[in-house]
Amino acid sequence: MAANPLSKLNRRKQKYAIALANNPEKSKAQCLLDAGYSESISRNPHLVETEDFKLAFQEIMRRKIPLTKVVRRIREGMDAVNTVFAQKDGVFTDSRDVINWAERRQYTNMYAQMSGAWTPKAEIDHTQRVDPDTLRRMMDISDKLNLSTLSAQQLKELESSHVTIDAQEIAGANSVYDRVHNGNK
């Protein structure tokens, strides 16, 4: 049997990890207070959430909720729809399923972060920039995918496959490309 992931943590960190894992409705601050930490520490959870704590907590969560279940729920969320009902004189006359873009976006974001495919901007050092050669290559790819050459049917297929097509974004990208490609800054 695998060792208890909490065994390497002090007693208060153990209590905090258990409170956090078992009480999703409680804030971190409240879980810290319940574990016996002071008010000032409860306002600064990062002081308790050291690397050893994070590793132990990750193991607790893996044991508590199987990864297969998490993946299944993310997949379901990425296909989220809302059912919209029509009624007349208090009687339901029709219903339609419509894509829940906000929910899908959140689950896609979650998947991208968990899979390592995307890191939130807040986690990226502000000094990281796209160099001109990379930007030029990206813009060349964008040119090869020129949306203005697509037929109405192809655009409809793209829209139904959840690819957002925004004319302002395309114009902005072309503007950046022109500046980089022509050597202007």
C-alpha positions in Angstrom: 0.0 0.0 0.0 1.3 3.5 -0.9 2.4 5.8 1.9 0.0 8.4 3.2 0.8 11.6 1.3 0.3 13.7 4.4 2.9 11.8 6.5 5.6 14.3 5.6 3.6 17.4 6.6 3.3 18.9 10.0 0.0 18.5 11.9 -1.4 21.9 10.9 -0.6 21.4 7.2 -2.2 18.0 7.4 -5.4 19.5 8.9 -5.4 22.3 6.3 -5.0 19.8 3.4 -7.9 17.6 4.7 -10.1 20.6 5.3 -9.4 21.9 1.8 -10.0 18.5 0.1 -13.2 17.8 2.1 -14.9 21.2 2.1 -15.0 22.7 -1.4 -17.5 25.2 -0.2 -15.1 26.8 2.2 -12.5 29.3 1.3 -8.8 28.7 1.8 -8.8 31.3 4.6 -11.5 29.4 6.5 -9.7 26.1 6.0 -6.5 27.6 7.4 -8.4 29.0 10.4 -10.0 25.6 10.9 -6.5 24.0 10.8 -5.3 26.3 13.6 -3.5 28.9 11.7 -3.6 32.6 12.7 -5.7 35.3 11.0 -2.7 36.8 9.3 -1.6 33.4 7.8 -5.2 32.8 6.7 -4.9 35.9 4.5 -1.6 34.5 3.0 -2.2 30.9 2.1 0.9 30.9 -0.1 3.0 30.8 3.1 1.5 27.4 4.0 1.2 26.0 0.4 4.9 25.1 0.1 6.1 22.6 -2.5 5.8 19.7 -0.1 2.2 20.7 0.7 1.3 21.0 -3.0 2.7 17.6 -3.8 0.8 16.0 -0.9 -2.4 17.8 -1.8 -2.1 16.7 -5.4 -1.8 13.1 -4.3 -4.8 13.5 -2.0 -6.9 14.8 -4.9 -5.7 12.0 -7.2 -6.8 9.5 -4.7 -10.1 11.3 -3.9 -11.1 11.8 -7.6 -9.8 9.5 -10.3 -8.3 11.2 -13.3 -10.6 9.3 -15.6 -13.6 11.1 -14.0 -11.9 14.5 -14.3 -11.2 13.9 -18.0 -14.7 12.7 -18.6 -16.2 15.8 -17.0 -13.9 18.1 -18.9 -14.9 16.4 -22.1 -18.5 16.8 -21.3 -18.0 20.4 -20.4 -16.3 21.0 -23.8 -19.5 19.9 -25.4 -21.9 21.9 -23.2 -25.2 23.1 -24.5 -28.2 24.9 -23.0 -31.7 24.0 -23.7 -33.8 27.0 -24.5 -37.6 26.7 -24.2 -40.2 28.7 -26.0 -43.6 29.1 -24.4 -46.9 30.7 -25.3 -49.6 31.4 -22.8 -47.6 29.5 -20.2 -47.4 26.3 -22.3 -44.0 25.1 -23.6 -44.2 25.0 -27.4 -40.7 24.3 -28.4 -37.2 23.7 -27.2 -33.8 23.9 -28.8 -30.3 23.0 -27.7 -27.8 25.9 -28.2 -24.1 25.9 -27.7 -23.0 27.2 -24.3 -19.9 29.0 -25.5 -19.0 30.4 -22.1 -19.0 26.9 -20.5 -17.1 25.4 -23.4 -14.5 28.1 -23.2 -13.9 27.5 -19.5 -13.6 23.8 -19.9 -11.3 24.2 -22.9 -9.2 26.6 -20.9 -9.0 24.1 -18.1 -8.0 21.3 -20.4 -5.3 23.4 -22.1 -3.8 24.3 -18.7 -4.0 20.8 -17.4 -2.4 19.3 -20.5 0.4 21.9 -20.5 -0.8 23.3 -23.9 -1.4 26.8 -22.5 -0.2 28.8 -19.5 -2.3 31.8 -18.3 -0.7 35.1 -19.1 -0.5 35.9 -15.3 1.9 32.9 -15.0 4.2 34.0 -17.8 7.1 36.4 -17.1 6.2 39.7 -18.7 9.6 39.8 -20.3 8.8 36.9 -22.7 8.1 38.2 -26.1 7.6 36.7 -29.6 10.6 37.4 -31.6 10.1 39.0 -35.1 11.1 35.7 -36.9 8.5 33.7 -35.0 5.9 36.4 -35.6 6.7 36.4 -39.3 6.3 32.6 -39.4 3.0 32.8 -37.6 1.8 35.4 -40.0 2.9 33.3 -43.0 0.8 30.4 -41.6 -2.1 32.8 -41.1 -1.8 33.9 -44.8 -1.9 30.3 -45.9 -5.1 29.9 -43.9 -6.6 33.1 -45.5 -10.2 33.1 -44.5 -11.3 35.5 -47.2 -10.8 32.7 -49.8 -13.2 30.3 -48.0 -16.7 29.7 -49.4 -19.8 30.5 -47.4 -20.2 26.7 -46.7 -16.6 26.4 -45.5 -17.1 29.4 -43.2 -20.2 27.8 -41.8 -18.3 24.5 -41.2 -15.6 26.4 -39.3 -18.2 28.2 -37.2 -19.9 25.0 -36.3 -16.6 23.5 -35.3 -16.3 26.2 -32.7 -13.6 28.2 -34.4 -14.3 31.9 -33.7 -14.0 34.1 -36.8 -13.6 37.7 -36.0 -13.0 40.2 -38.8 -11.4 42.7 -36.5 -8.9 40.0 -35.2 -8.0 39.1 -38.8 -7.5 42.8 -39.7 -5.4 43.3 -36.6 -3.2 40.3 -37.4 -2.8 41.5 -41.0 -1.8 44.9 -39.7 0.8 43.4 -37.4 2.0 41.2 -40.3 2.3 44.2 -42.6 4.4 46.1 -40.1 6.7 43.2 -39.4 6.9 42.1 -43.1 7.6 45.6 -44.4 10.1 46.3 -41.6 8.0 49.0 -39.9 7.5 49.0 -36.2 
